[in-house]
Amino acid sequence: MKVKLISRSTDEFTRERSQDLQRVFRNYDPNLRPQEKAVEYVRALNAAKLDKIFARPFIGAMDGHTDAISCMTKNPNYLKGVFSGSMDGDIRLWDIACRRTVCRFPGHQGPVKGLAASTDGRILVSCGHDCMVRLWNVPAPSILEFDDSSDDTPKPLVEYTGKYAYRGADHQWGGNLFATAGAQLDIWDHNRSQPVNSFEWGVDTVVSVRFNPGEPTLLATSGSDRSIAVYDLRMSTPVKKIIMQKVWGKLYSDRLDGVIPRVAMYTSLALSEFKLLSKVGKQQHTKTNAICWNPLEAVNFTAANEDCNCYSFDARKLSEAKCVHQDHVSAVMDIDYSPTGREFVTGSYDRTVRIFPFDGGHSREIYHTKRMQRVFCVKFSCDATYVISGSDDMNLRLWKAKASEQLGVLLPREQKKHEYHEAVKNRYKHLPEVKRIVRHRHLPKAVYKAKDLRRTMTEAERRRKERKRAHSGPSSVHEEPLRKRRIIKEIEKAEE
Amino acid sequence: MASNYDDSVPIDVDSNGKKWQNTVVSEAYPESEFNPSRVVLSGNGEISIEDLLDPLRGTSNYSKLRKRIQHVEKKEAPVQAPLPKPEPSEFKPRTDFQKTIASLVHDNNVVEAYKSDGGELLELNKLSVEAVKDRQNRLAKMRSLLFRHEMKAKHIKNMKSKTYRCLKKKERMKAASLELQTDPKAAKELAEKQERERAEARMALTHKNQGKWAKRILERGLDKQDEGTRAAISEQLHMHNLLTRKMNSMKDSSSSDDSSYEEDDDFDSQDEDGASKLLEKAKEKTIKLMDQEDEVPDSGVLSLPFMVRGLEKRKEAANEEAKHALCIFFLKLDTYIHVLQSIEDVVDNPGPRTTYEVSVSASGSWKKMKSKGKADPMLDGSAKNKPGAAEPEVDNHIGEVEVEFEKDKEGVLNEENPEPEKAPVLPGWGQWTDVQKKRGTPSWMLEGCANAKRKREEAIKKRKDAGLKHVIISEKVDKKAEKLHVKTLPYPFTSKEVYEQSIRMPIGPESNPAITARALTRPEVVKKAGVIIDPIKFEEVDPHERGEEQKQGGRRRRGKNKASANKSRDTLSLRATAHQKYVYPDPIPEFAQSETRKFKIELKKTLEKDIDAFGDELDKVVGVCAKVNVFKL
C-alpha cells in the first residue's frame, strides 16, 4: 500500500530572518473556491467605499499673489517649478513641493496673459495686456534650493514691445521658437528682436495658442471669432480652421455680464477691449478659451469652449469633433492634458476643476472648495500625479490627480494591493452598487442647480426636436449629432 | 289616629338611594266634616248614600229626602221589556219588481230542483261539464305540484354537501377500521366475506357484459334503456374495471407467457405462411415489451392516486400510439412480403392482398381481430372498448388538479402583486361626531383604493402568464440578486456572453499564480511618482521591421508601462507616418510567372487587332510590356 506523504524540505521552509515571509503554497483549482467571484464582488464594493473614504484630493493652497491668477505654466524640466502670472502683472515661480514662492519676476504693468517656459526650463516667456513680451532667465533649481532668500530680483533678459495687447503665449517643444497671440499670431525666435513670422487670418483676436508637443512645427490657435485654426510653420500660410456656431443662450450671458466690468477695472486697455467684446459679447458663446494637444497622440487636441463643453478634435479632420466632453455648467476657461495622454484637467468659470478621460463624455472627478472662485488656469504636473489650479481668489491650489491615491513610497505588497483593488473595481464597475458609490460626488449647490437647469433645458430641446421630427415628412428633418452641431464650417487655406 | 298615620307613612327610597321619612304628615286639605274620612280615601270603604246624606242632617228637607229614599229602596219598580223586531218571513212583495222576483224565486221547478240536486242548478248556471272538469283537474294538478314541492323541499333539506358526505364517509370508514382493528374476529369475517364476493363475481362473470340480459341490452342500445338499466350496466362496467385493474397489477410474466403460447398455437393453425408467422411473433414480443408495467414508486408525489392514474393513462395512450405505428409498419411489411410472393406466383394473385392483424386490449387479454381494408380499426376499436365508467373518474381527477393549480396560480399572483388594502375603517374614528358615519369613508381613501386595485389589475394583465391558463411564470424580483445584475449591456461589450466571459474568472492572488495575477491586475497606466513623462516624439520607422515590432508589440507595451517614461517615448511612434512608408511585399515567384504569362497572352490578343501598326515587332512590344520591374524604395 502506498501512502502519500507531505514532504517538505526544511531548507525551503525555514525563514532566514524573522522578518521573512512564510512560503505559502496554494491550490488554484477553481472547484475549491466556488465563491471566489462573489468574494471579489464584495472586495470591489469595499474598494469603492475605501476610495470614498480616502478621497482627500486637496493638498494645499499657495497664496501670495495680490490679484486673480490669469495664467500658469509648468517648467517642463523641473517637476517642482510652476510659474504663475496674475492680473496685476506679477509673475511668480513656485516650488510646489514646499508650496512657497521661490522667485518673483516684476515688470509687467497690466495683466500677464501669456506665460511659457522653454523645454530645458531655462527661459521664461511672458506677455500681457501692456503690449510687452519679456524673456526671463529662470534661476537654476540648485541655486534656489540653497539660498531661498535671494535678494536680487531677476531682470528680464530681453523686452519687446508690440503694437497690441497679448492674450497668450506658448513655447515650442524642444526648439527655439515661441508664439504669442494677440491681434495676430506672432512666431518669435529667442535670438531675434522681431517676430520671425506673423499670421493673420480673419480680423479677430487670437485668444490662445498652443504648440504640438509631438510635431514641433504644428500649432493650434483659437480666436475670438469662434474659430479654431491649425498652423504649420513650414508653410507660410495657415493650414485650416473651423468656425463654430453662434449660440444664443441665457445661461452663458451671465458670465459676460459679471466678468466684463470687473476685469475691465484693471487696465484701460483691457477696458477698451472688453468694451469691444461686450458689444459683440453675446455672440461669442462658442468661443474657444484654450486648446491643448494630447501629448501622446500627436494629431489630437481638445478645445475648452465657452459653451461649457470641451471638444476633442483630430487635426486632420476638423469638420467633426471626435468627442464632446460635457459636465461643466459654465464656460471652460483652461485645459491641460495629463502627460500620460489618458485624461485632461479643465478649470471652469463655475468654480470647479474637473478631470475627464480623453475619450469619455463625462468627467471622472470634480474638485471644488468653498473658497475657490472662478478658475482661470489649470495644469497637470509633469509626472501626472498632481493638478494645479489658479483662480480668481489669488491662490494656486494643489490637488491630487487621483483623489484617493496613497502618496509616498509604497511597499511592493501595498502597491499590489492597490492594483488589485483598482482592477477589481474596474471589473465590477458596471454593477449598480459599485457604480453608484464610484460615481457619487458632492456638488456645490450652485453647480447642482445649474446642472439641473441645464438638464431641463436640453431635455426640453430634445423633446421639441423629437416632436418636430414626428410631425414632418420622413427624412426632411436632419438631426445632427452634438459632435457636428456646433461646427459651422471647415475652411482650408487653399480654398480661399 | 296617630298610630294609623304612622302605619301609613310611606318609606320611599329615592333614586339617589337616600332614604327619607316623613314623620309628620299634614292633610292636604283642611279637616272638615264634608271631607271624606281617611278610611274612605284610602279606599277601604265605599261611599254610601248615608255618607252623602250625613252632612245634610239637621236641614229642613232632610227628613223628606230620607223618606223618599227609603221609599225608593223598599218599592221595586218593574223594568219594561224591549220593543219587538219585525219578522222577515212576513215580507210581502209590494212593488211590481218585487213581485216578479218573488214569482221567479218561488217557482216550483226551481224549488224542487234546489231541493233534489244542485247539479241541475249548474246547468242553469250555464257552466259546462268540461269547464268543471278542467277546474277539478287544475286543482288536482296544483295539489300534486304542492306535494311535489314539499317533497323536494324535504329532499333538499336532507341534502348534504359533498365534503359533508366525504367527512361522513371517512368517519364511517374510520369507525369500521377501528372496529376491525379491535375485533380480529370481525376482521377475519369481513375478509372472508369480501373474498367470497370477489370469487363469486369472477365466477359469475356478471361484470363482463356477456350474460344473456346484458347482451340483449347492448344489442338494443344503451340509449334506449331506462335509467335503472343503464345504472346497472355502468355498475357492471365499473366492477369489471376494478377487477381488471386488480388483475393487471397482480399479473406476472409467467401467465402472460402462457397466453402468448396459446396464441401462437392459434396462429399456427391459421397461417401457413412462415414469414408472416415470424412477423407475428416479433409483433407479439414488441407488444409484450410495451405492455410491461413500469414499477411505480411506493412513496413520493408519483405514488399519489391521481398521479398514478394520470401516468397510467399517459402510458396507455403511448401504447396505443405505438401499437398503431406498429400496425402500419407490419402492414407495410406484409404488403412487401405479399408483393414478393406475387412475383413468385404471378398468375394466381391478381393483386396484393392486404391483411393485417390488430390486437386490441380488452378485458385484460389480447384479443385478435382480423380485418381488411385501409380503415383504421385500431382507433375505432380502442374508442369502442374504452371503459365508459373510468372516464368521468379521470375527468374528475383532472378537474381536481386543475382547481388545485388555479389555486396555486392565484396564490402566486397574490404574492407577487399583493391585493391592495381596503379603505381602513378606524374604529371610533369620527363616530362621536357622527361625521364619518354620515359622509362615509373619505373620498380620497376610496380613490386611493380604486387606483391601487386598477394598478393591480393592470399589472396582472401585463404579466407574461396572463394569457396562459396552465402556466405560472414567476416575475418575482429578487432584490438581492438584482444588485448583481447590470441593467443594460455595458458600453464596449456587444454581447451578453462576451461580457459574462470577461468577468467569469477571478483575478485575485488567491485563485491565480503570482505572475498571472500580476498580469491580470496590472493597471492601464503605470507611472512613477516624481518622474517627468515626456510627450511623444516623431521618429522615422523602418517599415521592414514592422513584423518584428508587431511581434514584440504586446511585450513592449507592457514594458512601457512598467518602465519609466523615457522608455515609453522610444516605443510609441506616429502611426500615420509609418503607414505612408508601407511597401508591398514581392509576390511568390511561381505565382508571378503564371500571372505574367497570362498578361502576355491577353496583351498579344488585344494588340493583334492593330497588327498593321506593330507588324513584326509585336512580340517584342509584348515582351517589353511584360517585363518585371522591381522598384526598390
Chai-1 contact restraints between the chains, C-beta under 6 A:
chainA,res_idxA,chainB,res_idxB,connection_type,confidence,min_distance_angstrom,max_distance_angstrom,comment,restraint_id
A,Y28,B,S511,contact,1.0,0.0,6.0,A-B,restraint_1
A,R33,B,S511,contact,1.0,0.0,6.0,A-B,restraint_2
A,E36,B,P506,contact,1.0,0.0,6.0,A-B,restraint_3
A,E36,B,S511,contact,1.0,0.0,6.0,A-B,restraint_4
A,K37,B,P506,contact,1.0,0.0,6.0,A-B,restraint_5
A,E40,B,P506,contact,1.0,0.0,6.0,A-B,restraint_6
A,L79,B,I532,contact,1.0,0.0,6.0,A-B,restraint_7
A,P213,B,P535,contact,1.0,0.0,6.0,A-B,restraint_8
A,G214,B,P535,contact,1.0,0.0,6.0,A-B,restraint_9
A,G214,B,I536,contact,1.0,0.0,6.0,A-B,restraint_10
A,P295,B,P535,contact,1.0,0.0,6.0,A-B,restraint_11
A,L296,B,I536,contact,1.0,0.0,6.0,A-B,restraint_12
A,A298,B,I536,contact,1.0,0.0,6.0,A-B,restraint_13
A,A298,B,L574,contact,1.0,0.0,6.0,A-B,restraint_14
A,P339,B,I533,contact,1.0,0.0,6.0,A-B,restraint_15
A,T340,B,V525,contact,1.0,0.0,6.0,A-B,restraint_16
A,R342,B,V525,contact,1.0,0.0,6.0,A-B,restraint_17
A,C382,B,I532,contact,1.0,0.0,6.0,A-B,restraint_18
A,D383,B,A529,contact,1.0,0.0,6.0,A-B,restraint_19
A,D383,B,G530,contact,1.0,0.0,6.0,A-B,restraint_20
A,D383,B,V531,contact,1.0,0.0,6.0,A-B,restraint_21
A,D383,B,I532,contact,1.0,0.0,6.0,A-B,restraint_22
A,A384,B,K527,contact,1.0,0.0,6.0,A-B,restraint_23
A,A384,B,I533,contact,1.0,0.0,6.0,A-B,restraint_24
A,T385,B,A529,contact,1.0,0.0,6.0,A-B,restraint_25
A,E419,B,T521,contact,1.0,0.0,6.0,A-B,restraint_26
A,E419,B,P523,contact,1.0,0.0,6.0,A-B,restraint_27
A,Y420,B,T521,contact,1.0,0.0,6.0,A-B,restraint_28
A,E422,B,P523,contact,1.0,0.0,6.0,A-B,restraint_29
A,A423,B,I507,contact,1.0,0.0,6.0,A-B,restraint_30
A,A423,B,T521,contact,1.0,0.0,6.0,A-B,restraint_31
A,R427,B,I503,contact,1.0,0.0,6.0,A-B,restraint_32
A,H430,B,V486,contact,1.0,0.0,6.0,A-B,restraint_33
A,H430,B,P490,contact,1.0,0.0,6.0,A-B,restraint_34
A,E433,B,K483,contact,1.0,0.0,6.0,A-B,restraint_35
